[in-house]
Amino acid sequence: GCVESVTKPLIISPYYNLATGDYFEDFNTGAANWHSDQPANSLPDSIWTHEFSIAGNQINHNDGAWVTLGNDIYKQNLQAWVYSPCYDFTASSRPMIAFDLWRDVLASIDGVVLEFYNNSTRQWELIGNIGEGINWYQDFTLSRPGNQTVDVTNFPIGWTGRSGQFESARLRLDQFK
């Protein structure tokens, strides 16, 4: 018989077919089937957290939000992510993602990106590029958010720097129809 066992969490995300309607979430009633994760043995143990309100030196916000180190000081080069529910865009006429974000990271050092899991390649892939959409990525980043590859033609990009306020980011997702 086995003397030891290993327990690993399994995240099963809900599925939304967007042909039957839009998806909207403001996080005011909770995390809404979104889940945070990070590499094992990362400290602190909860980098991304859902908060019902945020109050601090830089930001006061009374609505729900996902934040990094909401009650802690800024730390460079942390790796963590938030999984959303799964969405089916195939029958959508004009798919788009829109959300509000507040950037407060070291400019061109740390950053954040949005990715999707490509079932064909079995890889996480970046969504969008600098100059696409509205407020979609600002600059190149040294930290390679999303483990982006670096070579002479590709430099890591992302939302980086400080916004000082909420910004509305928007990008059409026609490639997923």
Buried (B, 14 or more C-beta within 10 A) or exposed (E): EEEEEEEEEEEEEEEBBBEEEEEEBEBEEEBBBBBBBBEEEEEEEBBBBBBEEBEEEEBEBEEBBBBBBBEEEEEEEBBBBBEBBBBBBEEBEEBEBEBBBBBBBBEBEBBBBBBBEEEEEEEEEBBBEEEEBEBBBBBBBBBBBBEBEEEEEEBBBBBBBEBEEBBEBBBBBEEBE
